Amino acid sequence: MNYFRKIVPPIKCQGIKTKLVPWISAIIPEDFDGTWIEPFMGSGVVAFNIRPKKAILADTNPHLISFYRSLSEGIINAGLVRDFLQDEGEKLLKSDGEYYYTVRDRFNSEGNSLDFLFLNRSCFNGMIRFNRKGGFNVPFCRKPNRFAPALITKITNQVQAISDAMSIGEYEFHIQPFSDTIKYANENDIIYCDPPYIGRHVEYFNGWDEHEELKLEDALSSQNCRFILSTWHHNDFRRNSFIDSLWSKYHILTREHFYHVGGKEKNRNPMIEALVTDFEASFNKNVKPIPEQLQFFTSEA
Ligand SMILES: C[S@@+](CC[C@H](N)C(=O)[O-])C[C@H]1O[C@@H](n2cnc3c(N)ncnc32)[C@H](O)[C@@H]1O
């Protein structure tokens, strides 16, 4: 498995692991030849960059899965995305931004994947947030000219890159809770879990509490393949207590990752990220590029 040109997904989501992909890639055992299973797919950035031959990607958020499923089935493609964003972007501009709310209402009654992409790329802070009834409720980013030609080209290329990546592998998509996805695992597979971080995101498709974390550990410990779990280790103020209570019996790697809150340097919150594995990770030399950051990785027994 190699690490090629970086793929940036067209859909953004909270907790996206773009910056952690080289690290995750580097610890995938060289003998891995099974299915890559992601019960918490989110944007899919990890799977699409790892590029396994076979992948099962799942999430409880139906809109993320429907988007990628439609792409894999050819119901949407890069050309359709470009035309759609050109037409709708023009209406957005002419309405001085008001049209965003027409699309949002339409999406909340019909759940169309192209509307989801439109909202995801023009809403405030690129957030995916739903109210208690499951309605998308993020306001507009206030840039009526949001879909300028350069951005449309960028998104179209991102969609094409995902289509290309999917065309050389077998990808399955499922809308379901993690416990159902973990059950698919066979001996040669790897399960990569990236659940919502406890206490950080709480909303309709993204609730997570102690009960869920315990259930996840139970499900992972009951299957017979290898797993990698992303979680947070500590920040300047707190330590993740589950590292010591629940995950300490596994292998734990740590490194620093900055989460941006707003655009200002002073608002950056350094967060020490952890990867928990049920195998001893050795850094795979076949992964290109071998990240220079490896020298900063430390291992906790
Ligand atoms: C931190 S995000 C994953 C980010 C992803 N790794 C990426 O890089 O884009 C967590 C995801 O878990 C999903 N999720 C939350 N609760 C879930 C559950 N019980 N079962 C499956 N997915 C869940 C959310 O919808 C969200 O997309």
The ligand as an SDF file (V2000), in Angstrom:
LIG
                    3D

 27 29  0  0  0  0  0  0  0  0999 V2000
  -14.7840   12.4400   14.1420 C   0  0  0  0  0  0  0  0  0  0  0  0
  -15.9650   12.0950   12.8800 S   0  0  0  0  0  0  0  0  0  0  0  0
  -15.0540   11.0680   11.7820 C   0  0  0  0  0  0  0  0  0  0  0  0
  -14.1000   11.8780   10.9670 C   0  0  0  0  0  0  0  0  0  0  0  0
  -13.4170   11.1080    9.8660 C   0  0  0  0  0  0  0  0  0  0  0  0
  -12.4550   10.1630   10.3580 N   0  0  0  0  0  0  0  0  0  0  0  0
  -12.7230   12.0960    8.9380 C   0  0  0  0  0  0  0  0  0  0  0  0
  -11.4860   12.1910    8.9520 O   0  0  0  0  0  0  0  0  0  0  0  0
  -13.4140   12.8150    8.2210 O   0  0  0  0  0  0  0  0  0  0  0  0
  -17.0560   10.9920   13.6580 C   0  0  0  0  0  0  0  0  0  0  0  0
  -18.1560   10.4440   12.7680 C   0  0  0  0  0  0  0  0  0  0  0  0
  -18.8580    9.4560   13.5130 O   0  0  0  0  0  0  0  0  0  0  0  0
  -20.2280    9.4880   13.1520 C   0  0  0  0  0  0  0  0  0  0  0  0
  -20.9600    8.8530   14.2640 N   0  0  0  0  0  0  0  0  0  0  0  0
  -21.3560    9.3860   15.4380 C   0  0  0  0  0  0  0  0  0  0  0  0
  -21.9240    8.4500   16.2240 N   0  0  0  0  0  0  0  0  0  0  0  0
  -21.8600    7.2800   15.5290 C   0  0  0  0  0  0  0  0  0  0  0  0
  -22.2620    5.9320   15.8140 C   0  0  0  0  0  0  0  0  0  0  0  0
  -22.8430    5.6150   16.9750 N   0  0  0  0  0  0  0  0  0  0  0  0
  -22.0390    4.9760   14.8850 N   0  0  0  0  0  0  0  0  0  0  0  0
  -21.4610    5.2980   13.6880 C   0  0  0  0  0  0  0  0  0  0  0  0
  -21.0700    6.5610   13.3530 N   0  0  0  0  0  0  0  0  0  0  0  0
  -21.2520    7.5270   14.2680 C   0  0  0  0  0  0  0  0  0  0  0  0
  -20.5340   10.9540   12.9300 C   0  0  0  0  0  0  0  0  0  0  0  0
  -21.6380   11.1220   12.0610 O   0  0  0  0  0  0  0  0  0  0  0  0
  -19.2140   11.4570   12.3330 C   0  0  0  0  0  0  0  0  0  0  0  0
  -19.2780   11.4760   10.9320 O   0  0  0  0  0  0  0  0  0  0  0  0
  1  2  1  0
  2  3  1  0
  2 10  1  0
  3  4  1  0
  4  5  1  0
  5  6  1  0
  5  7  1  0
  7  8  2  0
  7  9  1  0
 10 11  1  0
 11 12  1  0
 11 26  1  0
 12 13  1  0
 13 14  1  0
 13 24  1  0
 14 15  1  0
 14 23  1  0
 15 16  2  0
 16 17  1  0
 17 18  1  0
 17 23  2  0
 18 19  1  0
 18 20  2  0
 20 21  1  0
 21 22  2  0
 22 23  1  0
 24 25  1  0
 24 26  1  0
 26 27  1  0
M  CHG  2   2   1   9  -1
M  END
$$$$
